[in-house]
Structure formats: C-alpha cells, structure tokens
Amino acid sequence: MTDVSTILQAAPARPGPGPQPRRGRLGISPLTPVTYLAALLLVGVTVVPLLFVFVDGFKTNAQINSSATALPHPWDTRNYTQMLTSAAFWQPLENSAVIAAIATVLVVVLGAMAAFALSRYAFPGREGLFLLFAVGLLFPINAAALPLYLMLDKLGLLDNPLGVALPEAAFGLPITIVILRPFMREIPGELEDAAVVDGATRIGFFLRILLPLSRPALVTVAVLAFVQSWNQYLIPLLVFTSQQRFTLPLAVANFQTQYAQNTASILAFTALSMLPALGCFIFAQRHLVGGFTGAVKG
Amino acid sequence: MAVAGDKDLDIPRAEPGPAPPVPRARRRPRPRLRRRTELVVLLAPALLLFVGFVLLPIVLAAWDGMHKWTGFGSLGPFAGLHNYRLVLSDPVFRQSFVHNVIIVIASILIQLPLGLGMALLLNRRIRGRAFLRTLAFAPFVLPYATTAVMWLLLLQPGGFVDQVMKLVGLGGLVQLWLANLHLVIYTMIVVLTWQFFGFAMILMLAGLQGIPGELREAAALDGASGWQATRRITLPLLGPTIRIWLFLSVVGSLQVFDQVWIMTGGGPANASSTMVTYLVQHGFQSYEFGYGSAVAVIIFLICFIFALLYQRFVLRRDTRGALTRAVG
C-alpha cells in the first residue's frame, strides 16, 4: 500500500538523518531487553532438557533419586565409561552407520542417475515419470510401515539390515530427484555441446562434468538421506527381532524398557546416542542452513 | 488416482532457459538404440526401487485390506470393504484421528507464531545470532526416539520437571503428565513443539534471507516503522515459505509415532494414541494384517487427499514449482 500519497505524506515527517534510516539499511535494531529475554527463554527451553540428560548422566541412581536438579556431587563418570566400553553402545552405533551409509549411497547414486535422465534427455513420458517420483513425496513412510513389513516378509528381508536400508532409500528417492532435477537442468547446454565436440559421450558428460558441477545439491540430498535413515525408528522396530541388529534409536528405547530402574545408565546411553547427530549437525550447520536458503529461494 | 497436482509439481514449462531439448541438428547423430539403452540403465534401478518399496506395498495393502487375514501364511477369504468399514467405525481409530487433528492444529497455532517470531528476531544482527540459531535447531536433528526417552525421564512423577516446578513455586500445578487421561495429549504437544519448532524457525529464516534488504530499506526511507515494514512487506513475501511449512507440518503431524509410542504407547486408555500407533497396535502387534492393511490405506488416503486439496487450493497461488523446490 506504499503508493505515492503515503510517500508524500511521510516525506516531510521524516526525522532527518537520524537513526531510523540507518536502521533500515543495516537491519540493526536497538537491542531491547525484550529481544534478549526472548532469546534467553529460547535457549533455556531448548537446552535445559538436553543439559539434564548430559549432566545427570554423571550421577549415581541414589543422587538422581535424591535430587534431579542438583549438580552431580561428586561427578561420577562410571555410567559413561561403562557404556563406552560395552557393545550395548558400539554395536547399535555400527548398525546405524552401516544402514545409513547403504541408504545414502543408494539414494545418491540412483537418484542422480534418474535425475540426469529426467533432466537432460527428451523422451515421451518424461514429465509423467517425474510426476510419479514427485507424488512419492506424499507417501509417509510411517503409514506404509505395515505394507512394507508384509513386502519385506515376502522378499525374505526381515531381520536383515537391507530390509531397513532399501525402503529408506526408496522413500528418499522422491525428494532427491525433486532437488537434483532442477539443479541439473540449469547447467548450461553449451557445456554439454562442448563436451560432445570434444568427443565425450553423454554418459561421459554426466560422470565428468555434470556430477562434479552438481556437488552442492548432491551433498544436500546425501545429508538429508543420512539424517532420515539415522533417525528412523518405526521401520527398524518392525524389521528387526534380533537385538544385535538394532539401530541406535531402537537400542536406546529398548534399553529404557529393559533397565527402567537404572535411570543413570539410561541417561548416559541417551546422551551418548545424541552425540553423533549433534556433532554432525554442528559441523554441517552452516551448509544445512545454506541449503535450505537455496532450496526455498529456488 | 488423479495426478491433479501436475502443473504445480512441474517445473515451469515456459522457462526459456537451457531446457533439455537442445537443438538436435548440432549433435552428432546417435543411434536410437544406444540412447534407449542409456535411458533404461539410468532410470531402471531407481524406478525398480521406488515401485518395489513405495508404490507396490501400498497398492498391495489396498488389496490385502479387502481380506480377512490374520497371521502369516496366505490371504484369508475376500471380505470386500468390510475391514475399511470396521476401521472407520472403530471409536478408537476415530479418537486417534482426532488426536492427530489436535496435533495439527496445535502445531499451527504454536509453532508458526513462535518460529516466525524467533526467525524475525534472529534475522536481525544481534550478538550471538549464529549460536542461538544453532541451538534452536538442535532438537530437530536429534533422533526422535532418543528425545522421547529423554522426555520420558524428565516427566516421571517426582522427576526433573516436577522438581523444577517446585523450586520455582509452581509445585501446586504438578500433574501426572503422562498418566492423566485429559492431559497426556497436551504433554505430547509440548514435546512435539520442543522438537519441531526449530524446523519452522530455520525454514522462515531461510525465507527471510531470500527477501532483498532493499525493500525494507525503501520502506524505511518512506517513513514506515519497523513493524509496518514487517507486516506489509516481509510477511506477504514470506507467504510461500509459510505455506510450504504448513504443508510439511500437517503431513508430519498426521504420522506422529516415535514420541508417543515410546512415552505412552498411545495410552493411558488410548488417550494419546495416533493413527500410526493405532496401526502398529491393531495391525502389527495383533497380527491382523488384513485389518492393519486397511488402516494403512486409510491413513495414506487421508494424507493424500489433504495434499491434493492443499496443492489445489493453497499452493496454486505460489510460483509454480514452489513445492518441488522448497521441500527439504
């Protein structure tokens, strides 16, 4: 609604070269107490529950029972050292890593191949095929859990890491193709022509030029696929019956039911199981936010 | 099933850019057979995986749902839509559906203003901005199962939350957070808000960064106050981002499972059950695969119908391809 009349009205009223225009340019506003109060509240609500897990992991059960809010006295590292020296932590960690790695590699390799075909070949039915993959975005993996279970049973993939990795990869394909296709499309056709003139086949162009150029988008989809697999709970819950195959989320939840009385150990296990995700996130957060920005801006 | 979202899901066709049909004439002639082989090799693996593990299971489930089928072994006798009718008339399923709807509404009413507000706050240059952003997003990247175990311990009777409330003088308000029939679903909403609000915030922040600073600058020169600029310029331009978030949030809320399953198992007395916990309980745990398949198909249809309607009536207004680009 900022039409000419408002401009005219506002012009004389402007308080000269005061702080106001400068605020507009730099985006800096006065740091009101309210701003900081809100920020502080945000930090508190987010961090305090996490701190509880990490700090109370240093207590004995007796200490936790007498007070959950006090600091540990003395700090007892046994919960953590016991966990770190036991297969109860390392085995599920390894299982999770293997499954997430298989799912990620499958998603990125197959997704990139399909996105290449769908972006740089012209063939009848191309848009329909793309739409088929895109519609997959609307298939919630949790709702499909039981049908998937029955399918895996038919294929003999129950209680098998592939029985988790393959569905996760399949459900990761839609978002991968939807992100990669526009990206690959925008790489100029002149590059392809030049490669052809230099004697490259189309597959050679794909492998040597398009893939390296698509690296930012490939990293984004790889991170997405890895995180989704790493955090998945329901599919492993249905697929695995042997405890030694459990993934980390499954193992933590299972540990909690098995040793319900041993709060200190549960806390230490939970804290440790959060560390890989937290570590990767802090490491990758700059990239992740950047990826979101690019994705939304289009 | 109609693919009504065609135009919206598609990339703008009018785009004059480097679209694939590059002038054929400049190309070395290529044998047709080879091109076809390339296409098959490139597309077949992804298509096979996708059809095998995404499309086929749900199609088969629609069929399985039409049979009486308990336990392993072959399908039982054909029962038509019997299972589907049973599911839809089961008060527990309806209750679960209502819980999902409550979660949808609560996440819109709570996470949207909260995420938007924090994004506007953090989009300004305040000290420690990057740090705050990282912190607020952290809960979202943690496996839901582990945060569920964390909240289970926090909320134990006489546990951390209760003790903190007593410390600050709110001891009188302490409740059985997870055992109170009327309260448990709201406890779940608090847990879900804690986990997902960072996602709303980060998406809004990304959207805000896409809005050129010059617009606000111009508004300020025209004498608009900070609030006016936010209301008249920033928020409307953030529209597409907000609509994308809404979509993702609703689809996510419709399939909530991990937190509820670990913290309450859907109880007490189904007071916190969701459609997916219902699916696991009534389809999987009791080996009623025919019935469970019907439940899965119904959940799927609810999500699908919502998505189509949303595409049709809400997202259509945005630039084409917004969904395809912004998800993720």
Interface residues (C-beta under 8 A of the other chain):
Chain A: M1 T2 T6 I7 Q9 A10 A11 A13 R14 Q20 P21 R23 G24 R25 L26 G27 I28 S29 L31 T35 Y36 A38 A39 L42 V43 V45 T46 V47 P49 L50 F52 V53 D56 S67 A68 T69 L106 L110 G111 M113 A114 F116 A117 L118 S119 R120 Y121 A122 F123 E127 L129 F130 L131 L132 F133 A134 V135 G136 L137 L138 F139 P140 I141 N142 A143 A144 A145 L146 P147 L148 Y149 L150 M151 D153 L166 P167 A169 A170 F171 L173 P174 I175 I177 V178 I179 R181 P182 R185 E186 I187 P188 G189 E190 E192 D193 V196 R202 I203 T220 V221 L224 V227 W230 N231 Y233 L234 L238 L248 P249 L250 V252 A253 Q256 T263 I266 L267 T270 S273 M274 A277 L278 C280 F281 I282 Q285 V289 G291 F292 T293 A295 V296 K297 G298
Chain B: V3 G5 D6 L9 D10 I11 G17 P18 A19 P20 P21 V22 R26 R27 R28 R30 R35 E38 L39 V41 L42 L43 P45 A46 L47 L49 F50 G52 F53 V54 L55 L56 P57 I58 L60 A61 D64 F72 G117 M118 L121 N123 R124 R125 I126 R127 G128 L132 R133 T134 L135 A136 F137 A138 P139 V141 L142 P143 Y144 A145 T146 T147 A148 V149 M150 W151 L152 L153 L154 G159 F160 Q163 V164 L167 W194 G198 I202 L203 L205 A206 G207 Q209 G210 G213 R216 E217 A219 A220 L221 D222 G223 A224 G226 A229 R232 P240 T241 I244 V251 L254 Q255 F257 D258 W261 I262 M275 V276 L279 V280 G283 F284 F289 G292 S293 V295 A296 I299 F300 C303 F304 A307 T319 G321 A322 L323 T324 R325 A326 V327 G328
